[in-house]
Amino acid sequence: MGPGRARWPAIFKVGKVASGNAWLLAQHSDDDTVFQLRVLRLITPLAGRGEVDRQSYALLYDRVMLPLVGKQRYDTQFTCDAKGWRPEPLENESELAELRQEAGLDPIAARAAQLIAQYGSECPG
């Protein structure tokens, strides 16, 4: 790689904890979408090779793409309103179960139940 080219702390180089901590910084940098998008571009090829946690990749993908294009792929982003917890719009609902399984995510029904168990079925007013 040439000088100045960005690199990501892949699991095999720095370990799962350090790589995960770097991902946490990106995942929660919602005020810097450009940074999040740069990270997403860095980790996309790494996720396919197992050098980045697949679940982390899916979460960041949805977090970045939802505000940019209005849809998510893995159904990791939910909203809560008068109707209760519901997922944000999807790219392709027919592929959701397979995509979530490939990413190591629980089935969507299990995730919805987790949200309700963790936060309650009533949304903050």
N, CA, C and O atoms as CSV, one atom per row, in Angstrom:
chain,resi,resn,atom,element,x,y,z
A,1,MET,N,N,0.836,-1.182,0.000
A,1,MET,CA,C,0.000,0.000,0.000
A,1,MET,C,C,0.877,1.239,0.000
A,1,MET,O,O,1.923,1.283,0.648
A,2,GLY,N,N,0.438,2.225,-0.726
A,2,GLY,CA,C,1.204,3.451,-0.836
A,2,GLY,C,C,1.098,4.307,0.414
A,2,GLY,O,O,0.241,4.071,1.266
A,3,PRO,N,N,1.977,5.310,0.523
A,3,PRO,CA,C,1.924,6.199,1.678
A,3,PRO,C,C,0.604,6.960,1.711
A,3,PRO,O,O,0.078,7.360,0.672
A,4,GLY,N,N,0.085,7.149,2.896
A,4,GLY,CA,C,-1.143,7.896,3.067
A,4,GLY,C,C,-2.411,7.088,2.836
A,4,GLY,O,O,-3.510,7.598,3.052
A,5,ARG,N,N,-2.282,5.859,2.408
A,5,ARG,CA,C,-3.474,5.041,2.178
A,5,ARG,C,C,-4.011,4.538,3.522
A,5,ARG,O,O,-3.266,3.981,4.328
A,6,ALA,N,N,-5.278,4.735,3.745
A,6,ALA,CA,C,-5.898,4.346,5.009
A,6,ALA,C,C,-5.935,2.829,5.135
A,6,ALA,O,O,-6.134,2.112,4.154
A,7,ARG,N,N,-5.743,2.368,6.334
A,7,ARG,CA,C,-5.833,0.936,6.653
A,7,ARG,C,C,-6.774,0.760,7.826
A,7,ARG,O,O,-6.955,1.657,8.650
A,8,TRP,N,N,-7.359,-0.406,7.878
A,8,TRP,CA,C,-8.246,-0.719,8.986
A,8,TRP,C,C,-7.582,-1.742,9.888
A,8,TRP,O,O,-6.927,-2.659,9.392
A,9,PRO,N,N,-7.733,-1.611,11.215
A,9,PRO,CA,C,-7.159,-2.597,12.133
A,9,PRO,C,C,-7.924,-3.925,12.064
A,9,PRO,O,O,-8.852,-4.173,12.833
A,10,ALA,N,N,-7.507,-4.751,11.134
A,10,ALA,CA,C,-8.162,-6.039,10.918
A,10,ALA,C,C,-7.932,-6.965,12.114
A,10,ALA,O,O,-6.944,-6.835,12.836
A,11,ILE,N,N,-8.852,-7.891,12.303
A,11,ILE,CA,C,-8.795,-8.818,13.433
A,11,ILE,C,C,-7.464,-9.562,13.470
A,11,ILE,O,O,-6.864,-9.687,14.538
A,12,PHE,N,N,-6.990,-10.057,12.330
A,12,PHE,CA,C,-5.770,-10.864,12.329
A,12,PHE,C,C,-4.527,-10.039,12.674
A,12,PHE,O,O,-3.502,-10.600,13.061
A,13,LYS,N,N,-4.612,-8.709,12.535
A,13,LYS,CA,C,-3.461,-7.849,12.845
A,13,LYS,C,C,-3.464,-7.358,14.289
A,13,LYS,O,O,-2.417,-7.316,14.936
A,14,VAL,N,N,-4.642,-6.985,14.796
A,14,VAL,CA,C,-4.690,-6.350,16.115
A,14,VAL,C,C,-5.545,-7.112,17.128
A,14,VAL,O,O,-5.571,-6.755,18.305
A,15,GLY,N,N,-6.236,-8.146,16.685
A,15,GLY,CA,C,-7.104,-8.908,17.575
A,15,GLY,C,C,-8.541,-8.429,17.504
A,15,GLY,O,O,-8.831,-7.328,17.036
A,16,LYS,N,N,-9.425,-9.279,17.977
A,16,LYS,CA,C,-10.862,-9.002,17.877
A,16,LYS,C,C,-11.281,-7.804,18.736
A,16,LYS,O,O,-12.119,-7.006,18.314
A,17,VAL,N,N,-10.708,-7.673,19.933
A,17,VAL,CA,C,-11.109,-6.583,20.834
A,17,VAL,C,C,-10.713,-5.230,20.251
A,17,VAL,O,O,-11.538,-4.318,20.194
A,18,ALA,N,N,-9.468,-5.089,19.820
A,18,ALA,CA,C,-9.003,-3.807,19.276
A,18,ALA,C,C,-9.751,-3.455,17.985
A,18,ALA,O,O,-10.145,-2.306,17.787
A,19,SER,N,N,-9.944,-4.435,17.120
A,19,SER,CA,C,-10.688,-4.190,15.888
A,19,SER,C,C,-12.122,-3.772,16.208
A,19,SER,O,O,-12.667,-2.862,15.583
A,20,GLY,N,N,-12.721,-4.439,17.178
A,20,GLY,CA,C,-14.081,-4.097,17.595
A,20,GLY,C,C,-14.173,-2.706,18.198
A,20,GLY,O,O,-15.153,-1.995,17.977
A,21,ASN,N,N,-13.154,-2.314,18.962
A,21,ASN,CA,C,-13.156,-0.970,19.550
A,21,ASN,C,C,-13.044,0.105,18.478
A,21,ASN,O,O,-13.680,1.153,18.584
A,22,ALA,N,N,-12.248,-0.145,17.454
A,22,ALA,CA,C,-12.152,0.806,16.339
A,22,ALA,C,C,-13.509,0.921,15.658
A,22,ALA,O,O,-13.939,2.020,15.309
A,23,TRP,N,N,-14.184,-0.209,15.467
A,23,TRP,CA,C,-15.511,-0.193,14.856
A,23,TRP,C,C,-16.490,0.618,15.710
A,23,TRP,O,O,-17.300,1.372,15.171
A,24,LEU,N,N,-16.423,0.470,17.037
A,24,LEU,CA,C,-17.327,1.218,17.914
A,24,LEU,C,C,-17.201,2.723,17.704
A,24,LEU,O,O,-18.200,3.442,17.717
A,25,LEU,N,N,-15.982,3.190,17.512
A,25,LEU,CA,C,-15.777,4.621,17.253
A,25,LEU,C,C,-16.513,5.050,15.986
A,25,LEU,O,O,-17.171,6.090,15.958
A,26,ALA,N,N,-16.392,4.239,14.948
A,26,ALA,CA,C,-17.066,4.571,13.684
A,26,ALA,C,C,-18.580,4.462,13.831
A,26,ALA,O,O,-19.309,5.344,13.377
A,27,GLN,N,N,-19.054,3.404,14.452
A,27,GLN,CA,C,-20.491,3.153,14.577
A,27,GLN,C,C,-21.193,4.298,15.298
A,27,GLN,O,O,-22.329,4.639,14.971
A,28,HIS,N,N,-20.520,4.887,16.271
A,28,HIS,CA,C,-21.163,5.922,17.079
A,28,HIS,C,C,-20.728,7.336,16.699
A,28,HIS,O,O,-20.906,8.269,17.482
A,29,SER,N,N,-20.169,7.499,15.527
A,29,SER,CA,C,-19.778,8.822,15.020
A,29,SER,C,C,-20.855,9.369,14.091
A,29,SER,O,O,-20.567,9.791,12.971
A,30,ASP,N,N,-22.084,9.356,14.562
A,30,ASP,CA,C,-23.210,9.757,13.728
A,30,ASP,C,C,-23.139,11.208,13.251
A,30,ASP,O,O,-23.785,11.566,12.266
A,31,ASP,N,N,-22.374,12.033,13.931
A,31,ASP,CA,C,-22.224,13.423,13.492
A,31,ASP,C,C,-21.194,13.575,12.387
A,31,ASP,O,O,-20.982,14.678,11.882
A,32,ASP,N,N,-20.549,12.477,12.005
A,32,ASP,CA,C,-19.524,12.521,10.955
A,32,ASP,C,C,-19.782,11.396,9.952
A,32,ASP,O,O,-19.068,10.393,9.923
A,33,THR,N,N,-20.803,11.584,9.142
A,33,THR,CA,C,-21.205,10.570,8.166
A,33,THR,C,C,-20.102,10.300,7.149
A,33,THR,O,O,-19.970,9.176,6.664
A,34,VAL,N,N,-19.309,11.320,6.822
A,34,VAL,CA,C,-18.204,11.128,5.878
A,34,VAL,C,C,-17.202,10.126,6.456
A,34,VAL,O,O,-16.734,9.234,5.749
A,35,PHE,N,N,-16.879,10.275,7.729
A,35,PHE,CA,C,-15.977,9.331,8.397
A,35,PHE,C,C,-16.570,7.927,8.388
A,35,PHE,O,O,-15.884,6.957,8.067
A,36,GLN,N,N,-17.855,7.826,8.745
A,36,GLN,CA,C,-18.498,6.511,8.759
A,36,GLN,C,C,-18.470,5.863,7.380
A,36,GLN,O,O,-18.231,4.661,7.264
A,37,LEU,N,N,-18.710,6.640,6.349
A,37,LEU,CA,C,-18.684,6.104,4.986
A,37,LEU,C,C,-17.275,5.657,4.598
A,37,LEU,O,O,-17.118,4.620,3.955
A,38,ARG,N,N,-16.257,6.414,4.975
A,38,ARG,CA,C,-14.870,6.008,4.708
A,38,ARG,C,C,-14.559,4.681,5.384
A,38,ARG,O,O,-13.942,3.798,4.788
A,39,VAL,N,N,-14.992,4.549,6.628
A,39,VAL,CA,C,-14.766,3.292,7.353
A,39,VAL,C,C,-15.509,2.150,6.671
A,39,VAL,O,O,-14.961,1.061,6.505
A,40,LEU,N,N,-16.749,2.395,6.278
A,40,LEU,CA,C,-17.517,1.351,5.595
A,40,LEU,C,C,-16.790,0.885,4.341
A,40,LEU,O,O,-16.713,-0.314,4.074
A,41,ARG,N,N,-16.261,1.824,3.577
A,41,ARG,CA,C,-15.511,1.452,2.367
A,41,ARG,C,C,-14.259,0.657,2.701
A,41,ARG,O,O,-13.886,-0.245,1.952
A,42,LEU,N,N,-13.605,0.976,3.812
A,42,LEU,CA,C,-12.417,0.237,4.221
A,42,LEU,C,C,-12.746,-1.192,4.653
A,42,LEU,O,O,-12.018,-2.130,4.328
A,43,ILE,N,N,-13.840,-1.345,5.382
A,43,ILE,CA,C,-14.120,-2.668,5.954
A,43,ILE,C,C,-14.916,-3.589,5.045
A,43,ILE,O,O,-14.981,-4.792,5.298
A,44,THR,N,N,-15.521,-3.053,3.996
A,44,THR,CA,C,-16.334,-3.905,3.120
A,44,THR,C,C,-15.551,-5.098,2.579
A,44,THR,O,O,-16.023,-6.226,2.721
A,45,PRO,N,N,-14.383,-4.914,1.967
A,45,PRO,CA,C,-13.667,-6.103,1.480
A,45,PRO,C,C,-13.148,-6.987,2.619
A,45,PRO,O,O,-13.026,-8.201,2.456
A,46,LEU,N,N,-12.849,-6.387,3.751
A,46,LEU,CA,C,-12.338,-7.150,4.893
A,46,LEU,C,C,-13.416,-8.048,5.491
A,46,LEU,O,O,-13.124,-9.160,5.932
A,47,ALA,N,N,-14.655,-7.572,5.509
A,47,ALA,CA,C,-15.752,-8.358,6.070
A,47,ALA,C,C,-15.951,-9.650,5.291
A,47,ALA,O,O,-16.227,-10.698,5.874
A,48,GLY,N,N,-15.812,-9.574,3.990
A,48,GLY,CA,C,-15.971,-10.761,3.154
A,48,GLY,C,C,-14.899,-11.812,3.394
A,48,GLY,O,O,-15.096,-12.992,3.101
A,49,ARG,N,N,-13.758,-11.374,3.930
A,49,ARG,CA,C,-12.646,-12.299,4.199
A,49,ARG,C,C,-12.529,-12.668,5.674
A,49,ARG,O,O,-11.590,-13.360,6.068
A,50,GLY,N,N,-13.475,-12.211,6.491
A,50,GLY,CA,C,-13.449,-12.532,7.911
A,50,GLY,C,C,-12.437,-11.723,8.708
A,50,GLY,O,O,-12.102,-12.092,9.834
A,51,GLU,N,N,-11.946,-10.629,8.142
A,51,GLU,CA,C,-10.967,-9.793,8.825
A,51,GLU,C,C,-11.633,-8.685,9.642
A,51,GLU,O,O,-10.968,-7.948,10.370
A,52,VAL,N,N,-12.946,-8.582,9.509
A,52,VAL,CA,C,-13.781,-7.684,10.299
A,52,VAL,C,C,-15.009,-8.489,10.692
A,52,VAL,O,O,-15.506,-9.294,9.905
A,53,ASP,N,N,-15.494,-8.275,11.895
A,53,ASP,CA,C,-16.673,-8.974,12.369
A,53,ASP,C,C,-17.861,-8.715,11.439
A,53,ASP,O,O,-18.167,-7.565,11.124
A,54,ARG,N,N,-18.521,-9.773,11.008
A,54,ARG,CA,C,-19.626,-9.647,10.047
A,54,ARG,C,C,-20.813,-8.879,10.620
A,54,ARG,O,O,-21.454,-8.104,9.911
A,55,GLN,N,N,-21.104,-9.092,11.894
A,55,GLN,CA,C,-22.201,-8.361,12.511
A,55,GLN,C,C,-21.882,-6.870,12.570
A,55,GLN,O,O,-22.749,-6.033,12.318
A,56,SER,N,N,-20.651,-6.548,12.898
A,56,SER,CA,C,-20.234,-5.144,12.962
A,56,SER,C,C,-20.367,-4.493,11.592
A,56,SER,O,O,-20.835,-3.360,11.477
A,57,TYR,N,N,-19.954,-5.212,10.557
A,57,TYR,CA,C,-20.091,-4.686,9.205
A,57,TYR,C,C,-21.560,-4.397,8.889
A,57,TYR,O,O,-21.887,-3.327,8.376
A,58,ALA,N,N,-22.444,-5.350,9.196
A,58,ALA,CA,C,-23.872,-5.183,8.901
A,58,ALA,C,C,-24.450,-3.977,9.638
A,58,ALA,O,O,-25.212,-3.200,9.062
A,59,LEU,N,N,-24.093,-3.824,10.897
A,59,LEU,CA,C,-24.593,-2.696,11.679
A,59,LEU,C,C,-24.119,-1.364,11.106
A,59,LEU,O,O,-24.899,-0.418,11.000
A,60,LEU,N,N,-22.846,-1.290,10.738
A,60,LEU,CA,C,-22.335,-0.038,10.176
A,60,LEU,C,C,-22.932,0.225,8.801
A,60,LEU,O,O,-23.266,1.364,8.475
A,61,TYR,N,N,-23.068,-0.817,8.000
A,61,TYR,CA,C,-23.674,-0.643,6.674
A,61,TYR,C,C,-25.043,0.020,6.811
A,61,TYR,O,O,-25.323,1.020,6.151
A,62,ASP,N,N,-25.888,-0.540,7.667
A,62,ASP,CA,C,-27.231,0.014,7.830
A,62,ASP,C,C,-27.193,1.420,8.409
A,62,ASP,O,O,-27.963,2.286,7.996
A,63,ARG,N,N,-26.309,1.646,9.354
A,63,ARG,CA,C,-26.209,2.962,10.006
A,63,ARG,C,C,-25.792,4.039,9.010
A,63,ARG,O,O,-26.248,5.178,9.100
A,64,VAL,N,N,-24.929,3.683,8.061
A,64,VAL,CA,C,-24.445,4.638,7.067
A,64,VAL,C,C,-25.445,4.809,5.927
A,64,VAL,O,O,-25.746,5.933,5.525
A,65,MET,N,N,-25.952,3.714,5.413
A,65,MET,CA,C,-26.785,3.784,4.211
A,65,MET,C,C,-28.188,4.339,4.480
A,65,MET,O,O,-28.770,4.982,3.606
A,66,LEU,N,N,-28.724,4.105,5.642
A,66,LEU,CA,C,-30.076,4.588,5.933
A,66,LEU,C,C,-30.199,6.102,5.747
A,66,LEU,O,O,-31.119,6.541,5.057
A,67,PRO,N,N,-29.322,6.916,6.325
A,67,PRO,CA,C,-29.464,8.356,6.078
A,67,PRO,C,C,-29.059,8.776,4.661
A,67,PRO,O,O,-29.539,9.791,4.157
A,68,LEU,N,N,-28.181,8.001,4.019
A,68,LEU,CA,C,-27.725,8.377,2.680
A,68,LEU,C,C,-28.728,8.033,1.585
A,68,LEU,O,O,-28.970,8.844,0.692
A,69,VAL,N,N,-29.314,6.834,1.645
A,69,VAL,CA,C,-30.225,6.401,0.580
A,69,VAL,C,C,-31.639,6.080,1.073
A,69,VAL,O,O,-32.526,5.765,0.280
A,70,GLY,N,N,-31.836,6.162,2.387
A,70,GLY,CA,C,-33.170,5.946,2.927
A,70,GLY,C,C,-33.565,4.501,3.138
A,70,GLY,O,O,-34.716,4.216,3.469
A,71,LYS,N,N,-32.620,3.574,2.950
A,71,LYS,CA,C,-32.913,2.152,3.141
A,71,LYS,C,C,-31.725,1.459,3.794
A,71,LYS,O,O,-30.583,1.906,3.693
A,72,GLN,N,N,-32.029,0.358,4.463
A,72,GLN,CA,C,-31.003,-0.466,5.077
A,72,GLN,C,C,-31.070,-1.871,4.480
A,72,GLN,O,O,-32.066,-2.237,3.855
A,73,ARG,N,N,-30.021,-2.647,4.671
A,73,ARG,CA,C,-29.947,-3.977,4.093
A,73,ARG,C,C,-30.225,-5.078,5.114
A,73,ARG,O,O,-30.902,-6.056,4.795
A,74,TYR,N,N,-29.713,-4.933,6.329
A,74,TYR,CA,C,-29.727,-6.022,7.309
A,74,TYR,C,C,-30.809,-5.869,8.382
A,74,TYR,O,O,-30.938,-6.725,9.257
A,75,ASP,N,N,-31.577,-4.795,8.320
A,75,ASP,CA,C,-32.665,-4.554,9.278
A,75,ASP,C,C,-32.144,-4.459,10.711
A,75,ASP,O,O,-32.692,-5.079,11.624
A,76,THR,N,N,-31.088,-3.683,10.896
A,76,THR,CA,C,-30.534,-3.490,12.230
A,76,THR,C,C,-30.998,-2.193,12.868
A,76,THR,O,O,-30.819,-1.991,14.069
A,77,GLN,N,N,-31.595,-1.309,12.071
A,77,GLN,CA,C,-31.996,-0.001,12.571
A,77,GLN,C,C,-33.513,0.064,12.702
A,77,GLN,O,O,-34.245,-0.129,11.732
A,78,PHE,N,N,-33.966,0.339,13.913
A,78,PHE,CA,C,-35.388,0.402,14.230
A,78,PHE,C,C,-35.756,1.816,14.664
A,78,PHE,O,O,-34.900,2.608,15.057
A,79,THR,N,N,-37.023,2.104,14.585
A,79,THR,CA,C,-37.556,3.347,15.119
A,79,THR,C,C,-38.711,2.985,16.041
A,79,THR,O,O,-39.303,1.911,15.932
A,80,CYS,N,N,-39.012,3.876,16.923
A,80,CYS,CA,C,-40.123,3.635,17.846
A,80,CYS,C,C,-41.029,4.857,17.815
A,80,CYS,O,O,-40.581,5.985,18.023
A,81,ASP,N,N,-42.307,4.615,17.553
A,81,ASP,CA,C,-43.274,5.705,17.492
A,81,ASP,C,C,-44.592,5.221,18.091
A,81,ASP,O,O,-44.613,4.237,18.831
A,82,ALA,N,N,-45.664,5.887,17.784
A,82,ALA,CA,C,-46.968,5.526,18.343
A,82,ALA,C,C,-47.372,4.093,18.007
A,82,ALA,O,O,-48.176,3.496,18.724
A,83,LYS,N,N,-46.828,3.535,16.932
A,83,LYS,CA,C,-47.137,2.155,16.535
A,83,LYS,C,C,-46.222,1.142,17.211
A,83,LYS,O,O,-46.405,-0.063,17.036
A,84,GLY,N,N,-45.243,1.609,17.978
A,84,GLY,CA,C,-44.298,0.724,18.644
A,84,GLY,C,C,-43.009,0.599,17.854
A,84,GLY,O,O,-42.720,1.419,16.982
A,85,TRP,N,N,-42.236,-0.432,18.163
A,85,TRP,CA,C,-40.959,-0.672,17.492
A,85,TRP,C,C,-41.194,-1.219,16.089
A,85,TRP,O,O,-41.978,-2.147,15.892
A,86,ARG,N,N,-40.512,-0.636,15.137
A,86,ARG,CA,C,-40.597,-1.157,13.771
A,86,ARG,C,C,-39.301,-0.844,13.044
A,86,ARG,O,O,-38.648,0.162,13.324
A,87,PRO,N,N,-38.933,-1.711,12.108
A,87,PRO,CA,C,-37.687,-1.492,11.372
A,87,PRO,C,C,-37.796,-0.338,10.387
A,87,PRO,O,O,-38.875,-0.031,9.882
A,88,GLU,N,N,-36.681,0.280,10.130
A,88,GLU,CA,C,-36.603,1.311,9.101
A,88,GLU,C,C,-36.742,0.629,7.734
A,88,GLU,O,O,-36.649,-0.597,7.663
A,89,PRO,N,N,-36.961,1.378,6.647
A,89,PRO,CA,C,-37.154,0.781,5.308
A,89,PRO,C,C,-35.966,-0.091,4.869
A,89,PRO,O,O,-34.814,0.154,5.227
A,90,LEU,N,N,-36.301,-1.115,4.080
A,90,LEU,CA,C,-35.317,-2.099,3.613
A,90,LEU,C,C,-35.023,-1.970,2.123
A,90,LEU,O,O,-35.860,-1.518,1.342
A,91,GLU,N,N,-33.810,-2.379,1.749
A,91,GLU,CA,C,-33.442,-2.464,0.334
A,91,GLU,C,C,-34.232,-3.577,-0.355
A,91,GLU,O,O,-34.804,-3.380,-1.428
A,92,ASN,N,N,-34.253,-4.761,0.289
A,92,ASN,CA,C,-34.864,-5.922,-0.342
A,92,ASN,C,C,-35.345,-6.888,0.738
A,92,ASN,O,O,-34.564,-7.678,1.269
A,93,GLU,N,N,-36.609,-6.819,1.050
A,93,GLU,CA,C,-37.155,-7.635,2.127
A,93,GLU,C,C,-37.076,-9.134,1.833
A,93,GLU,O,O,-36.944,-9.932,2.761
A,94,SER,N,N,-37.154,-9.528,0.571
A,94,SER,CA,C,-37.161,-10.955,0.233
A,94,SER,C,C,-35.826,-11.632,0.543
A,94,SER,O,O,-35.789,-12.852,0.704
A,95,GLU,N,N,-34.747,-10.889,0.630
A,95,GLU,CA,C,-33.433,-11.462,0.924
A,95,GLU,C,C,-33.020,-11.304,2.383
A,95,GLU,O,O,-31.934,-11.735,2.769
A,96,LEU,N,N,-33.873,-10.692,3.190
A,96,LEU,CA,C,-33.495,-10.326,4.548
A,96,LEU,C,C,-33.042,-11.505,5.400
A,96,LEU,O,O,-31.981,-11.434,6.021
A,97,ALA,N,N,-33.808,-12.577,5.446
A,97,ALA,CA,C,-33.467,-13.707,6.303
A,97,ALA,C,C,-32.094,-14.262,5.947
A,97,ALA,O,O,-31.290,-14.549,6.834
A,98,GLU,N,N,-31.823,-14.413,4.662
A,98,GLU,CA,C,-30.530,-14.947,4.219
A,98,GLU,C,C,-29.390,-13.986,4.554
A,98,GLU,O,O,-28.337,-14.415,5.025
A,99,LEU,N,N,-29.593,-12.698,4.314
A,99,LEU,CA,C,-28.558,-11.708,4.615
A,99,LEU,C,C,-28.245,-11.655,6.104
A,99,LEU,O,O,-27.081,-11.566,6.494
A,100,ARG,N,N,-29.281,-11.709,6.935
A,100,ARG,CA,C,-29.058,-11.686,8.386
A,100,ARG,C,C,-28.310,-12.943,8.830
A,100,ARG,O,O,-27.427,-12.871,9.685
A,101,GLN,N,N,-28.653,-14.067,8.264
A,101,GLN,CA,C,-27.966,-15.310,8.629
A,101,GLN,C,C,-26.497,-15.239,8.221
A,101,GLN,O,O,-25.624,-15.605,9.008
A,102,GLU,N,N,-26.208,-14.775,7.006
A,102,GLU,CA,C,-24.826,-14.647,6.538
A,102,GLU,C,C,-24.018,-13.713,7.416
A,102,GLU,O,O,-22.816,-13.907,7.592
A,103,ALA,N,N,-24.673,-12.693,7.973
A,103,ALA,CA,C,-23.990,-11.718,8.817
A,103,ALA,C,C,-23.896,-12.179,10.274
A,103,ALA,O,O,-23.293,-11.502,11.107
A,104,GLY,N,N,-24.489,-13.324,10.572
A,104,GLY,CA,C,-24.450,-13.829,11.944
A,104,GLY,C,C,-25.416,-13.122,12.875
A,104,GLY,O,O,-25.224,-13.120,14.091
A,105,LEU,N,N,-26.466,-12.514,12.305
A,105,LEU,CA,C,-27.469,-11.812,13.093
A,105,LEU,C,C,-28.644,-12.736,13.404
A,105,LEU,O,O,-28.960,-13.635,12.625
A,106,ASP,N,N,-29.279,-12.509,14.534
A,106,ASP,CA,C,-30.479,-13.267,14.898
A,106,ASP,C,C,-31.583,-13.006,13.883
A,106,ASP,O,O,-31.578,-11.972,13.216
A,107,PRO,N,N,-32.528,-13.933,13.759
A,107,PRO,CA,C,-33.703,-13.661,12.916
A,107,PRO,C,C,-34.391,-12.378,13.386
A,107,PRO,O,O,-34.320,-12.020,14.562
A,108,ILE,N,N,-35.044,-11.704,12.471
A,108,ILE,CA,C,-35.616,-10.394,12.776
A,108,ILE,C,C,-36.664,-10.461,13.883
A,108,ILE,O,O,-36.768,-9.524,14.674
A,109,ALA,N,N,-37.432,-11.526,13.962
A,109,ALA,CA,C,-38.432,-11.647,15.030
A,109,ALA,C,C,-37.754,-11.677,16.396
A,109,ALA,O,O,-38.261,-11.097,17.357
A,110,ALA,N,N,-36.613,-12.350,16.483
A,110,ALA,CA,C,-35.871,-12.402,17.742
A,110,ALA,C,C,-35.337,-11.017,18.107
A,110,ALA,O,O,-35.344,-10.632,19.276
A,111,ARG,N,N,-34.878,-10.276,17.110
A,111,ARG,CA,C,-34.354,-8.928,17.367
A,111,ARG,C,C,-35.460,-8.005,17.855
A,111,ARG,O,O,-35.252,-7.224,18.783
A,112,ALA,N,N,-36.619,-8.087,17.246
A,112,ALA,CA,C,-37.744,-7.257,17.682
A,112,ALA,C,C,-38.118,-7.588,19.124
A,112,ALA,O,O,-38.395,-6.688,19.917
A,113,ALA,N,N,-38.126,-8.867,19.462
A,113,ALA,CA,C,-38.440,-9.284,20.833
A,113,ALA,C,C,-37.386,-8.774,21.812
A,113,ALA,O,O,-37.721,-8.391,22.933
A,114,GLN,N,N,-36.117,-8.763,21.404
A,114,GLN,CA,C,-35.044,-8.230,22.253
A,114,GLN,C,C,-35.256,-6.749,22.536
A,114,GLN,O,O,-35.078,-6.297,23.667
A,115,LEU,N,N,-35.634,-5.999,21.516
A,115,LEU,CA,C,-35.875,-4.560,21.701
A,115,LEU,C,C,-36.985,-4.324,22.716
A,115,LEU,O,O,-36.860,-3.479,23.602
A,116,ILE,N,N,-38.058,-5.068,22.579
A,116,ILE,CA,C,-39.183,-4.910,23.500
A,116,ILE,C,C,-38.776,-5.314,24.910
A,116,ILE,O,O,-39.124,-4.633,25.874
A,117,ALA,N,N,-38.040,-6.419,25.039
A,117,ALA,CA,C,-37.591,-6.860,26.356
A,117,ALA,C,C,-36.634,-5.842,26.987
A,117,ALA,O,O,-36.678,-5.610,28.196
A,118,GLN,N,N,-35.786,-5.247,26.179
A,118,GLN,CA,C,-34.785,-4.310,26.688
A,118,GLN,C,C,-35.370,-2.929,26.974
A,118,GLN,O,O,-35.044,-2.315,27.990
A,119,TYR,N,N,-36.228,-2.440,26.086
A,119,TYR,CA,C,-36.703,-1.054,26.191
A,119,TYR,C,C,-38.198,-0.925,26.488
A,119,TYR,O,O,-38.678,0.167,26.791
A,120,GLY,N,N,-38.922,-2.022,26.402
A,120,GLY,CA,C,-40.368,-1.970,26.610
A,120,GLY,C,C,-41.102,-1.722,25.298
A,120,GLY,O,O,-40.513,-1.244,24.329
A,121,SER,N,N,-42.356,-2.040,25.276
A,121,SER,CA,C,-43.132,-1.882,24.050
A,121,SER,C,C,-43.628,-0.455,23.861
A,121,SER,O,O,-43.972,-0.066,22.745
A,122,GLU,N,N,-43.670,0.322,24.921
A,122,GLU,CA,C,-44.093,1.725,24.844
A,122,GLU,C,C,-42.890,2.573,24.454
A,122,GLU,O,O,-41.804,2.429,25.016
A,123,CYS,N,N,-43.092,3.443,23.502
A,123,CYS,CA,C,-42.021,4.324,23.057
A,123,CYS,C,C,-42.023,5.600,23.882
A,123,CYS,O,O,-43.078,6.092,24.282
A,124,PRO,N,N,-40.826,6.135,24.136
A,124,PRO,CA,C,-40.769,7.390,24.889
A,124,PRO,C,C,-41.532,8.487,24.155
A,124,PRO,O,O,-41.442,8.602,22.933
A,125,GLY,N,N,-42.267,9.273,24.887
A,125,GLY,CA,C,-43.146,10.249,24.328
A,125,GLY,C,C,-42.536,11.491,23.878
A,125,GLY,O,O,-43.233,12.378,23.385
